[in-house]
């Protein structure tokens, strides 16, 4: 298999990154593999549940980025990787892992994908998905209540104390490093542009 083409998809919480990523996966199927940056939150067995709840998960230090970079390099070299799995209900990594196999296109998705220079340099295309702050917080509330077992009061507290300030400090500035900036994961024009680029790459030997 030829060297994979790597696309980074970044943006704030609730911006539509996952929607955009899933649309690409649905379009190209097995030709695409996805690596979720969220799965690389650090393993914190050394802390109690209450201590883990208080961690600032929107700071770059919350992630084991060195491991993610190593895995992307291995995928690029045609090697399968054993990816960690993060469990949001316990604020810690699951004991389980998942195997990600090389594919012609690797999508790397997460809020901090464009924040680390070494990681950014591995990307062939850098996409930043943005949305209004009120839309992002509403989507986050719905997601965290339905999928992660969180309560609204806790979500609001976390958003105001860490998510919002860290977004403006670490996430939004990475917009300037993106090759493509789109205003919604449902933006059909932007999606068609990226889809066409991937289709062209897949056609060429």
Backbone as a ProteinNet text record, in pm:
[ID]
protein_1_A
[PRIMARY]
XXXXXXXXXXXXXXXXXXXXXXXXXXXXXXXXXXXXXXXXXXXXXXXXXXXXXXXXXXXXXXXXXXXXXXXXXXXXXXXXXXXXXXXXXXXXXXXXXXXXXXXXXXXXXXXXXXXXXXXXXXXXXXXXXXXXXXXXXXXXXXXXXXXXXXXXXXXXXXXXXXXXXXXXXXXXXXXXXXXXXXXXXXXXXXXXXXXXXXXXXXXXX
[TERTIARY]
84.3	0	88	47.7	123.6	111.4	193.7	196.6	61	0.7	-131.6	-128.1	-240.5	-261	-328.3	-272.1	-319.4	-387.7	-510.8	-590.1	-623.8	-590.3	-625.1	-751.8	-843.1	-969.8	-981.8	-967.3	-966.6	-1083.9	-1092.6	-1199.7	-1249.2	-1323.4	-1371.5	-1472.7	-1499.4	-1598.8	-1734.7	-1801.9	-1933.6	-1935.4	-1820.7	-1814.5	-1864.2	-1862.3	-1904.4	-1792.2	-1681.5	-1568	-1609.1	-1679.6	-1717.6	-1814.6	-1903.6	-1997.5	-1922.5	-1826.5	-1747.5	-1666.3	-1603.5	-1523.2	-1607.9	-1724	-1811.8	-1863.5	-1886.3	-1931.9	-1824	-1698.6	-1589.6	-1578	-1592.5	-1585.8	-1698.7	-1818.2	-1932.2	-1912.1	-1843.6	-1821.5	-1716.3	-1607.9	-1493.5	-1476.5	-1554.6	-1554.5	-1418.4	-1378.7	-1255.8	-1129.5	-1142	-1024.4	-980.9	-1066.6	-1040.6	-1033.4	-931.7	-921.8	-925.8	-983.6	-997.8	-921.9	-846	-778.7	-837.1	-898.5	-959.3	-862.3	-828.2	-734.3	-785.4	-916.3	-974.1	-934.4	-907.3	-868.2	-729.4	-658	-521.8	-513.9	-628.6	-621	-535.6	-458.6	-362.9	-432.9	-364.1	-410.5	-387.7	-492.3	-478.3	-527.6	-477	-511	-455.5	-361	-300.2	-391.8	-502.3	-594.2	-728.9	-797	-932.9	-1029.9	-1151.4	-1253.9	-1277.6	-1289.3	-1314.2	-1197.4	-1076.5	-958.9	-955.4	-993.2	-994.1	-1098.7	-1209	-1314.2	-1265.4	-1166.9	-1120.4	-1007.9	-961.5	-853.6	-902.1	-812.9	-843.2	-820.6	-928.1	-918.1	-907.8	-907.6	-898.5	-763	-666.6	-529.2	-445	-345.5	-262.9	-198.1	-167.3	-101.2	-190.3	-321.4	-413.3	-398.3	-330.5	-318.8	-179.5	-174.4	-46.7	-14.4	23.2	42.7	160	262.5	377.6	335.3	243.4	193.8	113.7	31.2	-47.5	44.6	146.3	240.6	309.7	349.8	414.4	320.6	194.2	97.5	72.4	65.5	42.4	160.8	280.8	398.7	398.8	357.7	351.8	247.6	131	28.1	79.4	149.8	204.9	306.3	372.4	470.5	410.5	275	208.5	189.4	206.9	191.7	57.9	-5.8	-126.8	-86.2	-176.6	-147.6	-258.4	-220.1	-316.2	-352.6	-466.4	-507.2	-578.5	-546.5	-619.7	-765.5	-848.4	-990.5	-1021.2	-1077.3	-1107.1	-1252.3	-1275	-1409.3	-1449.4	-1539	-1578.9	-1655.2	-1716.3	-1796.5	-1709.9	-1584.3	-1495.3	-1377.3	-1377.4	-1270.3	-1133.1	-1124.4	-999.5	-1000.9	-883.9	-877.4	-940.9	-1003	-1056.9	-941.5	-956.8	-853.9	-849.9	-952.7	-958.9	-879	-840	-777.9	-846.2	-820.2	-876	-765.4	-765.5	-662.5	-705.5	-617.7	-640.6	-540.3	-591.1	-504.8	-481.4	-368	-338.5	-445.2	-471.4	-565.8	-507.4	-568.9	-516.1	-527.9	-629.7	-647.8	-663.9	-588.6	-599.3	-657.6	-769.6	-828.9	-792.2	-737.4	-702	-792	-880.3	-983.1	-974.7	-984.8	-984.3	-957.5	-989	-977.5	-834	-737	-597.5	-512.8	-575.9	-501.4	-402.3	-434.6	-345.3	-261.8	-270.1	-201.2	-53.3	-20.7	116.2	188.5	301.7	371	419.5	471.2	521.1	408.5	292.8	176.7	128.3	122.6	76	160.5	291	380.6	358.5	286.8	256.8	134.3	61.1	-66.4	-47.3	-115	-110.4	-214.5	-327.2	-430.2	-476.1	-488	-531.4	-665	-767.4	-902.9	-942	-999.5	-1050.5	-1199.9	-1279.5	-1425.2	-1465.6	-1539.1	-1579.8	-1731.7	-1781	-1923.8	-1938.5	-2053.3	-2078	-2071.3	-2025.9	-2007.8	-2137.8	-2251.2	-2378	-2417.2	-2389.4	-2418.2	-2329.6	-2203.7	-2110.1	-2148.4	-2185.5	-2219.4	-2348.8	-2445.2	-2569.6	-2544.1	-2461	-2428.9	-2354.6	-2265.4	-2189.6	-2281.9	-2377.1	-2470.5	-2548.4	-2603.2	-2682.6	-2597.5	-2476	-2387.5	-2347.4	-2306	-2255.2	-2364.8	-2487	-2597.6	-2636	-2649.2	-2698	-2592.1	-2466.8	-2364.6	-2265.6	-2250.2	-2143.7	-2194	-2324.9	-2382.2	-2355.2	-2337.1	-2307.9	-2436.5	-2430.1	-2545.6	-2519.6	-2627.2	-2617.5	-2535.6	-2555.6	-2481.7	-2330.5	-2291.7	-2149.9	-2093.4	-2172.1	-2129.1	-2105.5	-2199.5	-2187.9	-2065.3	-2043	-1928.5	-1797	-1788.9	-1667.4	-1647.5	-1755.5	-1746	-1691.2	-1743.9	-1702.5	-1562.1	-1524.9	-1396.5	-1278.8	-1300.8	-1188.6	-1214.7	-1330	-1354	-1346.8	-1419.5	-1423.6	-1288.5	-1224	-1094.6	-987.2	-985	-884.7	-909.3	-1035.5	-1066.5	-1000.8	-1015.9	-960.2	-808.3	-753.8	-609.2	-536.2	-593.5	-520.8	-584.1	-715.9	-782.1	-803.7	-871.2	-902.3	-778.2	-665.7	-546.9	-497.5	-530.2	-483.1	-558.6	-664.8	-739	-646.1	-549.8	-458.3	-364.8	-349.2	-258.7	-330.1	-461.8	-540.6	-529.6	-537.9	-545.4	-687.5	-784.7	-926.6	-999.9	-1079.3	-1163.6	-1308.6	-1389.9	-1530.5	-1617.7	-1737.1	-1823.1	-1926	-1915.5	-2008.4	-1966.1	-1986.4	-1960.8	-2057.6	-2164.5	-2265.9	-2252	-2141.6	-2118.1	-2088.9	-2185.3	-2172.7	-2064.1	-2045.7	-1944.2	-1804.9	-1778.5	-1648.4	-1630	-1735.6	-1726.8	-1693.9	-1759.5	-1735.1	-1592.3	-1536.6	-1398.4	-1302	-1320.3	-1232.5	-1255.4	-1380.3	-1412.1	-1346.2	-1351.9	-1291.2	-1140	-1079.6	-934.3	-895.6	-970.9	-941.7	-963.3	-1070.3	-1099	-985.9	-933.9	-823.1	-698.5	-671.5	-554.8	-566.2	-686.8	-707.4	-696.2	-723.7	-717.5	-573.9	-487	-349.3	-264	-183.5	-100.4	8.2
-119.5	0	124.7	224.1	348.4	423.8	521.4	600.9	668.4	653.9	713.8	866.4	922.1	1066.7	1102.3	1196.3	1224.5	1360.2	1360.5	1483.2	1509.8	1626.4	1667.3	1749.6	1718	1791.2	1843.5	1975	2039.3	2135.9	2200.6	2296.2	2282.5	2380.6	2381	2271.3	2250.2	2152.6	2186.7	2088.5	2109.8	2183.7	2197	2274.8	2197.6	2065.3	1984.1	1898.7	1886.3	1804.5	1660.4	1601.9	1461.3	1441.2	1536.1	1528	1526	1615.9	1624.2	1495.8	1449.6	1327.9	1207.4	1194.2	1080.3	1082	1201.5	1211.3	1159.2	1190.9	1140.8	989.1	938.1	793	722.3	777.9	718.2	719.6	822.1	834.7	736.7	721.6	644	507.6	479.9	346.5	300.1	179.5	117.9	187	277.8	352.2	456.3	478.1	578.7	513	551.3	512.8	640.5	632	750.5	730	831.8	835.2	952.6	923.7	1029.1	1073.3	1200.5	1255.8	1237.1	1241.2	1226.3	1094.4	993.6	864.7	868.9	976.8	988.1	1076.5	1099.4	1158.2	1065.8	1125.3	1048	948.6	837.3	736	790.3	803.5	863.3	772.1	650.5	557.2	603.6	696.8	746	840.5	882	977.7	912.7	964.8	918.7	973.7	919.4	966.6	1116.3	1163.2	1305.2	1391	1340.5	1416.2	1422.2	1311.9	1309.3	1404.6	1419.6	1510.2	1654.6	1688.5	1827.2	1861.4	1762	1786.7	1880.1	1966.2	2052.6	1972.5	1917.3	1832.1	1910.6	2041.2	2125	2193.1	2142.8	2191.4	2087.7	2129.3	2033.6	1927.5	1961.6	1865.7	1748.4	1759.1	1649.9	1531.4	1553.8	1450.3	1388.7	1260.4	1194.1	1206.6	1326.8	1358.7	1283.5	1255.9	1181.4	1043.9	979.6	848.1	861.2	963.4	985.2	1005.6	1088.1	1113.8	984.4	904.1	776.7	685.7	681.2	596.4	644.2	775.3	826.6	793.1	804.8	768	620.2	537.4	393.4	362.4	427.7	408	453.1	563.7	615.8	518.1	441.6	343.1	205.6	199.1	74.1	-21.7	25.4	-60.9	-35.3	-141.4	-126.4	-77.9	-8.4	42	-0.1	-13.5	-46.4	83.6	138.6	270.4	261.1	351.6	352.5	390.6	358.4	394.1	471.6	589.4	671.9	653	640.9	623.2	752	826.8	957.2	943.2	829.6	814	800.8	758.7	743.1	841.2	928.4	1027.3	957.8	850.8	777.1	685.5	635.8	538.5	407.1	345.5	211.8	111.5	-3.2	-107.1	-167.1	-142.1	-194.4	-106	-163.5	-88.8	-129.9	-55.1	-90.8	-85.1	-180.3	-185.6	-99.6	-9.1	72.2	28.5	-10.4	-58.7	51.6	48.1	150.9	153.8	271.5	289.2	394.6	410	506.4	649.6	673.5	806.3	789	866.1	865.7	999.9	996.8	1118.4	1126.7	1240.1	1263.4	1375.7	1343.5	1440.2	1474.1	1603.8	1646.5	1795.4	1849.3	1993.7	2043.5	1960.7	2005	1955.5	1904.8	1844	1940.8	2068.5	2166	2243.6	2207.2	2285.8	2249.8	2124.1	2076.5	2081.6	2150.7	2170.2	2038.6	1949	1821.4	1738.3	1740	1670	1737.2	1867.7	1944.2	1914.3	1896.1	1871.9	1735.5	1645.6	1514.2	1517.4	1627.2	1635.5	1686.9	1621.8	1666.2	1774.3	1765.9	1870.4	1901.3	2030.2	2073.3	2146.1	2090.9	2146	2198.6	2317.8	2373.6	2397.4	2337.2	2351.9	2449.1	2552.2	2649.9	2665.4	2718.2	2744.7	2851.2	2918.7	3018.6	2954.2	3031.4	2978.6	2924.2	2991.7	2943.1	2809.5	2790.1	2661.5	2552.1	2584.7	2484.7	2438.1	2532	2491.1	2411.1	2446.8	2370.5	2226.5	2212.7	2078.6	1998.9	2066.4	1997.7	1948.5	2033	1993.4	1869.6	1873.1	1759.8	1633.2	1645.6	1529.2	1473.9	1562.3	1515.3	1453.1	1503.6	1446.1	1310.2	1303	1180.9	1072	1110.1	1010.4	986.7	1083.6	1072.6	1074.6	1071.7	1060.9	1179.4	1298.1	1417.5	1491.6	1576	1659.8	1801.9	1876.4	2008.7	2104	2097.8	2187.1	2162.4	2036.9	2003.7	2046.3	2030	2070.5	2221.6	2296.5	2443.2	2487.7	2423.3	2459.4	2432.9	2317.4	2283.1	2376.2	2408.7	2495.2	2633	2689.9	2824.8	2827.5	2721.3	2722.1	2680.1	2586.8	2538.8	2539.1	2489.7	2473.6	2607.2	2705.4	2835	2905.6	2924.1	2992.8	2918.1	2785	2708	2713.3	2723.9	2736.4	2860.8	2973.1	3098.4	3102	3025.6	3025.7	2928.1	2808.2	2702.5	2654.4	2660.5	2602	2704.6	2813.3	2911.9	2966.3	2988.7	3037.4	2942.1	2813	2717.7	2732.6	2808.9	2837.1	2893	2974.3	3040.3	2941.3	2821.1	2722	2629.1	2640.6	2548.4	2581.8	2478.4	2497.7	2532.2	2476	2496.5	2528.4	2635	2670.1	2662.1	2583.9	2570.7	2607.7	2655.6	2707.3	2607.9	2482.4	2380.9	2245.8	2141.2	2007.2	1966.3	2044	2016.1	2107.1	2181.1	2270.5	2185.1	2177.7	2088.4	2131.9	2262.2	2311	2270.2	2296.1	2258.5	2106.9	2033.6	1887.4	1837.2	1893.2	1849.3	1879.6	1990.9	2024.5	1920.8	1886.2	1788.1	1650.2	1617	1487.4	1476	1583	1581.4	1565.5	1632.3	1619.9	1477.9	1416.8	1277.9	1184.1	1204.6	1119.4	1127.6	1246.8	1265.1	1192.5	1201.8	1134.6	982.7	932.3	787.9	733.4	818.2	776.7	767.4	853.3	857.3	750.8	679.1	572.4	630.1
0	0	0	-77.2	-81.2	50.2	67.1	188.4	209.8	327.1	351.3	344.1	307.7	307.5	439.7	514.2	649.8	655.4	705.1	715.2	861.5	909.8	1044.7	1045.4	1136.3	1146.5	1289.1	1304.2	1435.3	1447.6	1564.3	1590.5	1732.6	1777.7	1915.3	1944.1	2071.9	2113.7	2052.8	1996.9	1939.2	1807.3	1742.5	1618.5	1496.8	1504.6	1390.3	1333.5	1408.3	1362	1335	1431	1417.5	1301.6	1282.9	1170.8	1038.9	1024.4	901.3	882.1	989.7	984.7	946.3	1007.4	978.5	835.8	781.4	642	547.3	576.6	493.6	504.7	626.1	646.9	572.5	579	509.6	358.1	308.1	164	113.8	187	137.9	204.6	308.5	368.7	417.5	376.2	425.3	376.6	282.8	237.2	340.6	441.9	545.2	682.2	760.7	901.8	985.2	1104.8	1190.3	1320.4	1357	1486.6	1564.3	1679.5	1760.7	1870	1867.6	1965.1	2108.3	2128.4	2262.2	2328.5	2249.4	2307.2	2370.3	2345.5	2397	2521.3	2587.6	2720.5	2807.9	2895.3	2974.5	3067.4	3089.9	3184.6	3325.7	3406.1	3539.1	3649.7	3652.8	3760.8	3895.3	3890	4013.3	4089.5	4027.4	4088.9	4118.1	4217.8	4247.9	4144.3	4145	4052.1	4069.5	4192.9	4218.1	4172.7	4189.8	4144	3991.5	3926.7	3779.4	3724	3792.7	3747	3739.7	3822.3	3832.1	3734.8	3660.1	3564.2	3453.4	3406.3	3292.8	3164.3	3110.4	2992.3	2862.1	2872.4	2752.6	2742.1	2817.4	2811.7	2737.6	2658.9	2584.8	2673.3	2797.9	2887.1	2925.5	2901.2	2935.3	2840.3	2727.3	2624.6	2621.9	2587.2	2563.9	2414.5	2376.5	2235.5	2175.2	2254.8	2202.9	2152.2	2223.9	2180.7	2051.9	2042.8	1921	1801.4	1817.6	1708.6	1666	1763.7	1732.6	1654.1	1695	1625.5	1482.5	1462.6	1326.9	1237.1	1291.4	1213.2	1177.9	1271.1	1245	1138	1145.9	1043.4	906.9	906.3	781	720.2	808.6	762.7	737.6	740.4	706.6	821.5	944.5	1061.9	1131.2	1177.4	1258.5	1398	1465.1	1599.7	1695.3	1822.8	1927.1	1997.8	1961.8	2008.1	2143.7	2236.9	2363.5	2342.2	2438.9	2435.9	2562.9	2548	2665	2707.3	2837.6	2893.3	2965.6	2905.6	2961.3	3093	3114.3	3237	3360.9	3344.4	3459.6	3454.4	3352.2	3336.1	3332.9	3256.1	3250.8	3128.7	3093.8	2986.1	3027.3	2932	2951	2948	3012.9	3000.3	2859.6	2781.1	2645.8	2549.7	2438.8	2329.6	2199.8	2094.6	1964.5	1859.6	1769.1	1665.4	1546.8	1505.4	1386.3	1280.8	1166.5	1059.4	956.4	890.1	789.1	680.4	630.1	519.5	426.1	311.3	214.5	265.2	347.9	407.8	558.7	635.4	781	824.1	895.6	950.9	1098.3	1139.9	1280.2	1329.8	1425.6	1466.4	1614.3	1645.8	1784.6	1798.6	1915.3	1934.3	1922.7	1961.3	1966.5	1848.7	1745.4	1635.3	1570.5	1566.6	1502.9	1603.3	1731.1	1834.1	1846.6	1828.5	1844.9	1710.5	1705.5	1577.8	1517.4	1601.3	1551.1	1490.4	1554.3	1500.8	1373.2	1376.7	1259.7	1136.1	1155.3	1042.4	976.6	1045.2	988.2	896.7	899.3	827.9	685.6	591.4	451.8	424.1	492.3	483.9	624.9	655.4	788.5	774.7	840.3	833.6	971.4	974.7	1099.9	1083.2	1171.7	1167.3	1278.2	1244.2	1344.2	1345.9	1458.4	1475.5	1583.1	1586.5	1690.2	1827.7	1925.5	2060.9	2119	2092.7	2148.8	2087.3	1959.3	1896.5	1955.4	1977.8	2028.8	2169.4	2257.8	2394.3	2396.2	2312.1	2307.7	2261.4	2159.3	2110.2	2216.5	2289.9	2394	2505.3	2546.2	2651.3	2609.4	2488.5	2439.5	2433.7	2378.9	2367.4	2503.5	2593.7	2723.1	2809.7	2797.9	2873.7	2815.7	2683.2	2619	2610.2	2581.9	2551.8	2665.1	2755.4	2854.9	2998.4	3015.1	3148.1	3238.9	3182.9	3262.8	3296.3	3400.6	3433.9	3385.7	3361.4	3301.1	3387.5	3518.7	3608.3	3597.2	3593	3580.7	3446.3	3340.9	3207.4	3203.5	3260.4	3261.8	3340.1	3453.3	3536.8	3463.2	3399.1	3325.8	3206.2	3138.2	3021	3058.6	3165.9	3205.1	3264.9	3336.3	3406.7	3319	3226.4	3144.7	2994.3	2951.7	2808.1	2735.1	2782.5	2714.3	2715.3	2833.4	2831.1	2753.4	2761.6	2688.6	2538	2498.7	2356.2	2298.5	2367.1	2316	2327.6	2422.5	2443.7	2352.5	2332.2	2261.8	2131.6	2121.4	2004.1	1893.4	1923.9	1820.2	1748	1817.5	1745	1637.1	1647.4	1546.8	1414.8	1416.4	1293.3	1185.6	1229	1134.8	1066.4	1121.3	1062.3	963.9	954.9	872.3	723.8	642.4	497.4	454.9	528.1	496.7	625.5	625.7	739.9	693.9	766.4	728.3	847.3	820	926.6	977.2	933.4	980.8	927.1	1008.3	959.3	850.3	833.7	731.9	609.2	601.3	487.6	363.8	273.2	158	60.4	44.8	-48.7	-0.3	128.4	184.8	181.3	213.4	211.6	71.7	-28.6	-166.5	-210.6	-162.4	-196.2	-138.7	-11.9	51.4	-10.2	-35.7	-98.3	-235.8	-312.4	-446.1	-438.3	-339.6	-322.2	-285.8	-197.1	-157.8	-277	-350	-467	-566.7	-588.3	-682.3	-635	-506.2	-448.6	-460.6	-438.9	-444.3	-587.5	-683.6	-822.9	-872.5	-815.5	-861.9	-793.7	-868.3	-811.1	-721.5
[MASK]
+++++++++++++++++++++++++++++++++++++++++++++++++++++++++++++++++++++++++++++++++++++++++++++++++++++++++++++++++++++++++++++++++++++++++++++++++++++++++++++++++++++++++++++++++++++++++++++++++++++++++++++

